[in-house]
Amino acid sequence: MRKRGFLANQKKDPENWEDMPVDVKEISDQDMFHFSMEENLTRTDITPIEVARCIESFSGMFPDVLDEEIATKHNMTPANVSNMKRVLRLPEKILEKIDNGVITFTQGRELLTLEKLENAENLMASALGGLRGNKAYGHANTVEGLQKSIHEVILGHYRPLDKKWEGYRWDLLFDTREAGCLKCEKMIRTHPTKSESAHYCLDEKCWDRHQEEHREKAAAEAKAKMEAEIVKRAANVNISQEMPEGRVKPDVTDASPEQVADELETRADERDSHLEEARERANLERPVGELPCDTCAKGNTCDRTFFHAADDGGGRLVCDIWECDHVSQAVRPEQREAIPEEVI
């Protein structure tokens, strides 16, 4: 019988309730703690944080007791017991929001995604600030809404590992799977939608190094391909006009290194000249205010910070590194020099 009930009965009938009837049992501290937990769990006003703290206190006093045993004793799942203890790692301000009903216990568990990041508490506050709450904008105050808000916070601070979720700040170039980024311990996963995951890198230097390696490799491959094409065309140039009459046209191997080098330099000069003509003509024909990026061959590989107002004062925007889709397409037919048949 509860002591409170005994005192009430004693007040009404002191003669019959002079002594309090009790059953004395010898129990261990562990069993005593279990009884106390069972008593608290029957309360209607108990909060999830109070339950979590009770379980955490029990685990601290009896570290040998596994989560499975606690779960069995109190009609829970081992995962539920583990998650309750994990949520207590959140900052105290976040725990207060859970206690006050601003967010749910499950939403608090989602915030653990940010716990190992630098300035984690501010990032958590930003994620909660992305919820609608009493505002007219923002994500719904649900688990899924908080997941989207967390994704937006990570997107604004860390480098992407998925082309689909790179945002507008970054341009992912290298193969993240080949680089092993998706299995790296410095990778963080978010959920932009209910059924999709996005991955981000927490090591900026490593990500930048992979980007630079990819650029160097791509540039080397492009240069080698261009040089091979130029050498192939230069080797086909007919040099019979410079040879005495009656001499057979020499093999490609008869061309001297100096001749090949001169041909390469000539072709490079012609290419630069055509590109400059195309750039000047594009600047003159482009409407006032139109960005040169819309017709640039570089596409999204440029950060779009090189354009500026033209010096002629016409209000047109020009770019020093603009490239047309193809130089030959930018040169008008009447301005294109005829290519000798022997070169073709």
C-alpha positions as CSV (number, residue, x, y, z in Angstrom):
1,M,0.0,0.0,0.0
2,R,1.3,3.5,-0.8
3,K,2.2,5.7,2.1
4,R,0.0,8.4,0.8
5,G,-3.0,6.1,1.0
6,F,-2.1,4.9,4.5
7,L,-1.9,8.4,5.8
8,A,-5.3,9.2,4.3
9,N,-6.8,6.2,6.0
10,Q,-5.0,6.9,9.2
11,K,-6.5,10.4,9.3
12,K,-10.0,9.0,8.8
13,D,-9.7,6.0,11.1
14,P,-6.7,6.4,13.4
15,E,-7.6,3.5,15.6
16,N,-7.5,0.9,12.8
17,W,-4.7,2.5,10.9
18,E,-2.2,3.0,13.7
19,D,0.5,0.8,12.1
20,M,1.3,0.7,8.4
21,P,1.2,-2.8,6.9
22,V,4.2,-3.4,4.8
23,D,5.8,-6.4,3.0
24,V,9.6,-6.4,3.5
25,K,11.7,-8.0,0.7
26,E,15.4,-8.1,0.2
27,I,16.2,-6.8,-3.3
28,S,19.4,-5.6,-5.0
29,D,20.2,-2.1,-6.0
30,Q,19.6,-3.1,-9.6
31,D,16.1,-4.4,-8.9
32,M,15.4,-1.4,-6.9
33,F,16.3,0.8,-9.8
34,H,14.1,-1.2,-12.1
35,F,11.1,-0.8,-9.7
36,S,11.8,2.9,-9.7
37,M,11.8,3.1,-13.5
38,E,8.6,1.1,-13.7
39,E,7.0,3.5,-11.3
40,N,8.1,6.5,-13.3
41,L,7.1,5.1,-16.7
42,T,3.5,4.8,-15.5
43,R,3.4,8.6,-15.0
44,T,1.3,10.4,-17.6
45,D,3.4,13.6,-17.4
46,I,6.8,12.0,-17.9
47,T,8.8,13.4,-20.9
48,P,11.1,11.4,-23.3
49,I,14.1,13.3,-22.0
50,E,13.3,12.2,-18.4
51,V,13.1,8.6,-19.5
52,A,16.3,8.9,-21.4
53,R,18.1,10.4,-18.4
54,C,16.7,7.6,-16.2
55,I,18.1,5.0,-18.6
56,E,21.4,6.9,-18.8
57,S,21.7,7.0,-15.0
58,F,20.9,3.3,-14.8
59,S,23.6,2.5,-17.4
60,G,26.1,4.6,-15.5
61,M,25.4,2.8,-12.3
62,F,25.4,-0.7,-13.9
63,P,27.6,-0.6,-16.9
64,D,27.6,-4.4,-17.3
65,V,23.8,-4.4,-18.1
66,L,23.2,-4.4,-21.8
67,D,20.7,-2.4,-23.7
68,E,18.8,-5.6,-24.6
69,E,18.2,-6.4,-20.9
70,I,17.0,-2.9,-20.2
71,A,14.7,-3.1,-23.2
72,T,13.3,-6.4,-22.1
73,K,12.6,-5.3,-18.6
74,H,10.7,-2.2,-19.6
75,N,8.9,-3.3,-22.8
76,M,11.2,-1.4,-25.2
77,T,13.4,-2.2,-28.2
78,P,17.2,-2.2,-27.9
79,A,17.3,0.4,-30.7
80,N,14.9,2.6,-28.7
81,V,17.1,2.4,-25.6
82,S,20.2,3.2,-27.6
83,N,18.6,6.2,-29.3
84,M,17.4,7.6,-26.0
85,K,21.0,7.6,-24.7
86,R,22.3,9.1,-27.9
87,V,19.9,12.0,-27.9
88,L,21.3,13.1,-24.5
89,R,24.5,14.1,-26.4
90,L,22.7,17.0,-27.9
91,P,23.4,20.5,-26.5
92,E,21.4,21.6,-23.5
93,K,19.5,24.2,-25.4
94,I,18.3,21.6,-27.9
95,L,17.2,19.3,-25.1
96,E,15.2,22.1,-23.6
97,K,13.4,22.5,-26.9
98,I,12.5,18.8,-26.8
99,D,11.3,19.1,-23.2
100,N,9.2,22.2,-24.0
101,G,7.6,20.4,-27.0
102,V,9.1,22.8,-29.6
103,I,10.5,19.7,-31.5
104,T,9.9,16.0,-30.9
105,F,12.3,13.5,-29.5
106,T,12.6,11.9,-33.0
107,Q,13.5,15.3,-34.5
108,G,16.2,15.7,-31.9
109,R,17.6,12.4,-33.0
110,E,17.9,13.7,-36.5
111,L,20.0,16.6,-35.3
112,L,22.7,14.1,-34.2
113,T,23.8,14.2,-37.9
114,L,25.5,17.4,-37.1
115,E,27.0,16.6,-33.7
116,K,30.6,15.9,-34.9
117,L,30.8,18.9,-37.1
118,E,32.7,22.1,-36.2
119,N,30.4,24.7,-34.7
120,A,27.7,22.0,-34.4
121,E,25.4,23.9,-32.0
122,N,25.1,26.8,-34.4
123,L,24.5,24.5,-37.3
124,M,21.7,22.8,-35.3
125,A,20.2,26.2,-34.5
126,S,20.3,27.0,-38.2
127,A,18.6,23.8,-39.1
128,L,15.8,24.4,-36.6
129,G,15.5,28.0,-37.9
130,G,14.7,26.5,-41.3
131,L,11.5,25.0,-39.9
132,R,8.2,26.9,-40.5
133,G,7.0,27.1,-36.9
134,N,5.1,30.3,-36.5
135,K,6.5,31.8,-39.7
136,A,4.9,31.9,-43.1
137,Y,7.9,30.2,-44.8
138,G,10.2,27.3,-44.2
139,H,9.9,23.5,-44.0
140,A,7.1,21.8,-42.1
141,N,7.9,21.1,-38.4
142,T,8.2,17.4,-39.0
143,V,11.0,14.8,-39.1
144,E,11.0,15.0,-42.9
145,G,11.0,18.8,-42.9
146,L,13.9,18.9,-40.4
147,Q,15.8,16.5,-42.7
148,K,15.4,18.9,-45.6
149,S,16.5,21.8,-43.4
150,I,19.6,19.9,-42.3
151,H,20.4,19.2,-45.9
152,E,20.2,22.9,-46.8
153,V,22.6,23.8,-44.0
154,I,25.1,21.2,-45.0
155,L,24.8,22.2,-48.7
156,G,25.8,25.8,-47.8
157,H,28.9,24.8,-45.8
158,Y,30.5,21.7,-47.3
159,R,31.7,20.4,-50.6
160,P,29.4,18.0,-52.5
161,L,30.1,14.4,-53.4
162,D,27.1,14.0,-55.7
163,K,26.7,15.9,-59.0
164,K,23.0,16.1,-58.5
165,W,23.3,17.8,-55.1
166,E,26.2,20.1,-55.8
167,G,24.2,23.3,-55.6
168,Y,25.3,26.6,-57.2
169,R,28.6,27.2,-55.3
170,W,30.5,24.1,-56.4
171,D,31.2,22.2,-59.7
172,L,32.1,18.6,-58.9
173,L,34.5,17.3,-61.5
174,F,36.1,14.1,-60.2
175,D,34.7,10.6,-59.8
176,T,33.9,10.4,-56.0
177,R,33.3,6.6,-56.1
178,E,36.6,6.0,-57.8
179,A,38.3,8.3,-55.2
180,G,36.6,6.3,-52.4
181,C,34.9,9.4,-51.0
182,L,31.6,7.7,-50.2
183,K,33.3,5.3,-47.8
184,C,35.5,7.9,-46.2
185,E,35.1,8.7,-42.5
186,K,35.0,12.4,-43.3
187,M,31.8,12.0,-45.4
188,I,28.4,13.2,-44.1
189,R,25.1,12.0,-45.4
190,T,21.9,14.0,-45.6
191,H,18.4,13.4,-46.9
192,P,17.1,16.1,-49.3
193,T,14.0,14.0,-50.0
194,K,12.3,11.1,-48.2
195,S,13.8,8.5,-50.6
196,E,17.1,10.1,-51.6
197,S,20.5,10.6,-49.9
198,A,23.2,13.2,-50.6
199,H,26.8,13.0,-49.5
200,Y,29.2,15.8,-48.6
201,C,32.9,16.1,-47.8
202,L,34.1,17.5,-44.5
203,D,37.8,17.7,-45.6
204,E,38.0,20.8,-47.9
205,K,41.7,20.3,-48.7
206,C,41.2,16.7,-49.8
207,W,38.2,17.7,-52.0
208,D,40.2,20.6,-53.6
209,R,43.1,18.3,-54.2
210,H,41.0,15.8,-56.1
211,Q,39.5,18.7,-58.1
212,E,42.9,20.0,-59.1
213,E,44.1,16.5,-60.0
214,H,41.1,16.1,-62.3
215,R,41.7,19.4,-64.0
216,E,45.4,18.7,-64.6
217,K,44.6,15.2,-66.0
218,A,41.9,16.6,-68.3
219,A,44.1,19.4,-69.5
220,A,47.0,17.0,-70.2
221,E,44.6,14.7,-72.2
222,A,43.2,17.6,-74.2
223,K,46.6,19.0,-74.9
224,A,47.9,15.6,-76.1
225,K,44.9,15.1,-78.3
226,M,45.2,18.5,-79.9
227,E,48.9,18.1,-80.5
228,A,48.4,14.7,-82.0
229,E,45.8,16.1,-84.4
230,I,48.0,19.1,-85.4
231,V,51.0,16.8,-86.0
232,K,48.8,14.6,-88.1
233,R,47.6,17.5,-90.2
234,A,51.0,19.1,-90.5
235,A,52.5,15.8,-91.7
236,N,50.0,15.8,-94.6
237,V,51.0,19.2,-95.9
238,N,52.4,18.9,-99.4
239,I,55.9,20.4,-99.5
240,S,56.5,19.4,-103.1
241,Q,56.7,23.0,-104.2
242,E,59.9,23.4,-102.3
243,M,61.5,20.3,-103.8
244,P,63.4,20.0,-107.1
245,E,61.3,18.8,-110.1
246,G,61.2,15.1,-110.5
247,R,61.9,14.2,-106.9
248,V,59.3,11.9,-105.3
249,K,57.2,13.2,-102.5
250,P,58.9,12.3,-99.2
251,D,57.4,10.1,-96.5
252,V,56.1,11.7,-93.4
253,T,59.2,10.7,-91.6
254,D,61.3,12.8,-93.9
255,A,59.9,16.0,-92.4
256,S,62.4,17.7,-90.1
257,P,61.5,18.6,-86.5
258,E,61.9,22.3,-87.4
259,Q,59.3,22.0,-90.2
260,V,56.8,20.3,-87.9
261,A,57.5,22.9,-85.1
262,D,56.9,25.8,-87.6
263,E,53.7,24.2,-88.8
264,L,52.5,23.8,-85.2
265,E,53.2,27.4,-84.4
266,T,51.5,28.6,-87.6
267,R,48.4,26.6,-86.8
268,A,48.3,27.9,-83.2
269,D,48.5,31.5,-84.4
270,E,45.7,30.9,-86.9
271,R,43.6,29.4,-84.1
272,D,44.2,32.3,-81.8
273,S,43.4,34.8,-84.5
274,H,40.1,33.1,-85.3
275,L,39.2,33.0,-81.7
276,E,39.9,36.7,-81.2
277,E,37.8,37.5,-84.3
278,A,35.0,35.4,-83.0
279,R,35.2,37.0,-79.5
280,E,35.1,40.6,-80.9
281,R,32.2,39.8,-83.3
282,A,30.2,38.1,-80.5
283,N,30.7,41.2,-78.2
284,L,29.4,43.5,-80.9
285,E,26.4,41.3,-81.9
286,R,25.4,40.5,-78.3
287,P,22.4,42.6,-77.0
288,V,23.2,45.1,-74.3
289,G,23.0,43.5,-70.8
290,E,23.1,39.9,-72.1
291,L,25.7,37.8,-70.3
292,P,28.5,36.4,-72.4
293,C,28.2,33.1,-70.4
294,D,25.1,32.1,-72.3
295,T,27.0,31.5,-75.5
296,C,30.4,30.4,-74.0
297,A,31.8,27.0,-74.7
298,K,33.1,26.7,-71.2
299,G,29.5,26.1,-69.9
300,N,29.4,25.4,-66.2
301,T,33.2,24.8,-65.8
302,C,33.7,28.6,-65.2
303,D,32.6,30.4,-62.0
304,R,31.2,33.3,-64.2
305,T,33.3,36.1,-62.5
306,F,35.4,37.1,-65.5
307,F,32.9,39.3,-67.5
308,H,32.9,43.1,-67.3
309,A,31.6,46.1,-69.1
310,A,33.1,46.8,-72.5
311,D,35.5,49.7,-72.8
312,D,33.6,51.4,-75.6
313,G,30.9,52.5,-73.2
314,G,28.1,50.8,-75.1
315,G,26.9,48.9,-72.0
316,R,27.7,45.5,-73.4
317,L,29.2,42.8,-71.2
318,V,32.4,41.1,-72.4
319,C,34.5,38.3,-71.1
320,D,38.3,37.9,-71.5
321,I,38.2,34.1,-71.5
322,W,35.0,33.7,-73.6
323,E,35.1,30.9,-76.1
324,C,32.5,30.1,-78.8
325,D,31.1,26.7,-79.2
326,H,33.5,26.1,-82.1
327,V,35.9,28.6,-83.6
328,S,35.1,27.5,-87.1
329,Q,31.4,28.2,-86.5
330,A,32.1,31.7,-85.4
331,V,34.0,32.6,-88.5
332,R,31.7,33.7,-91.3
333,P,32.0,31.9,-94.7
334,E,33.0,35.1,-96.5
335,Q,35.8,35.7,-93.9
336,R,37.1,32.2,-93.6
337,E,40.3,31.6,-95.6
338,A,40.1,28.7,-98.0
339,I,42.0,25.7,-96.9
340,P,44.4,24.3,-99.6
341,E,43.4,21.0,-100.9
342,E,46.8,19.5,-100.1
343,V,46.2,20.3,-96.4
344,I,42.9,18.6,-96.4
